[in-house]
Amino acid sequence: MTDSNALDPEDRKIVTLARSARARNGVPEGAAVRDETGRTYVAGTVELPSLRLSALRTAVAMAVASGAESLEAAAVVTASETADEADLAAVRDLGGAGTPVLIAAPDGTVRLTVSAG
């Protein structure tokens, strides 16, 4: 596990935002991404009868829809031990293979950081 206090303040911020989205919406996952200009996009899991998206894919889609050209970092708060490959692919599509993805437990403790590649 990564000491969340040792995180860069901007990375700590996206973990906190992701955790808040998960709790506020009562969904399985919360996610946040930071684009090349420092803007953040926050989302929760989308589960509609006709549309299902993970929190991380939703956050990436929000960034793209808002004109982001790349990502600096991403975070997902989940009960899962790691990120889904499709989530990492979405981050990689916008941010590149080296974009760090912070995987945090529901309490906000960062379990690990993986590369989108």
C-alpha positions in Angstrom: 0.0 0.0 0.0 1.0 3.6 -0.7 1.0 6.0 2.2 -1.7 8.5 1.0 0.0 11.2 3.0 3.1 10.7 0.9 1.2 11.4 -2.3 1.6 14.6 -4.3 -1.1 17.0 -3.2 -2.7 17.0 -6.7 -2.8 13.2 -6.6 -4.3 13.2 -3.1 -6.9 15.6 -4.4 -8.1 13.3 -7.2 -8.3 10.3 -4.7 -10.4 12.5 -2.4 -12.7 13.6 -5.2 -13.1 10.0 -6.4 -13.9 8.8 -2.9 -16.4 11.6 -2.4 -18.2 10.8 -5.7 -18.5 7.1 -4.7 -19.9 8.0 -1.3 -22.2 10.8 -2.4 -23.8 8.7 -5.2 -23.8 5.4 -3.4 -22.1 3.6 -6.3 -19.5 0.8 -6.4 -16.7 3.1 -7.7 -15.7 6.7 -7.8 -13.1 8.1 -10.2 -11.3 11.3 -11.0 -8.9 12.3 -13.8 -6.7 15.3 -14.1 -6.0 16.7 -17.6 -3.0 18.5 -19.0 -4.2 21.9 -17.8 -4.9 20.7 -14.2 -8.7 20.4 -14.6 -10.3 17.5 -12.9 -13.3 15.4 -13.9 -15.1 13.3 -11.3 -17.6 10.5 -11.9 -19.2 7.5 -10.3 -20.3 4.2 -11.8 -23.2 4.5 -14.3 -25.7 1.7 -14.2 -28.7 2.3 -16.4 -30.8 -0.3 -18.1 -29.3 0.8 -21.5 -25.9 2.1 -20.4 -23.2 0.7 -18.1 -19.9 2.5 -17.6 -17.3 2.2 -14.9 -16.5 5.3 -12.9 -13.1 5.6 -14.6 -14.4 5.3 -18.1 -17.1 7.9 -17.3 -14.5 10.3 -16.0 -12.3 9.9 -19.1 -15.4 10.4 -21.3 -16.2 13.6 -19.4 -12.7 14.9 -19.9 -12.9 14.1 -23.7 -16.3 15.8 -23.9 -14.8 18.9 -22.2 -11.9 19.2 -24.7 -9.1 17.6 -22.7 -6.2 16.6 -25.0 -4.3 14.4 -22.5 -4.3 13.1 -18.9 -1.7 13.6 -16.2 -3.2 11.1 -13.7 -6.2 9.1 -12.8 -7.6 7.7 -9.6 -10.3 5.1 -8.9 -11.8 4.2 -5.5 -13.1 0.7 -5.5 -13.4 -2.5 -3.5 -11.6 -4.3 -6.3 -7.9 -4.9 -5.9 -6.9 -3.5 -9.3 -8.3 -1.6 -12.3 -10.2 -3.3 -15.1 -8.2 -3.6 -18.4 -10.9 -1.6 -20.2 -10.5 1.2 -17.7 -6.8 1.3 -18.2 -7.3 1.3 -22.0 -9.6 4.4 -21.7 -6.9 6.2 -19.7 -4.2 5.1 -22.2 -6.3 6.3 -25.1 -6.3 9.8 -23.8 -3.3 10.0 -21.5 -0.8 7.6 -23.0 0.8 4.4 -21.7 2.7 6.1 -18.9 -0.3 7.8 -17.2 -0.4 6.8 -13.6 -3.6 5.3 -12.3 -4.0 5.3 -8.5 -6.1 2.4 -7.2 -7.6 3.2 -3.7 -9.7 1.3 -1.2 -13.1 2.7 -0.2 -11.4 4.4 2.8 -9.1 6.3 0.4 -6.0 4.3 1.1 -4.0 4.0 -2.1 -3.4 0.3 -2.7 -1.2 0.6 -5.7 -0.3 2.8 -8.6 -0.3 1.2 -12.0 0.7 2.6 -15.4 -2.1 2.8 -18.0 0.2 1.0 -20.4 
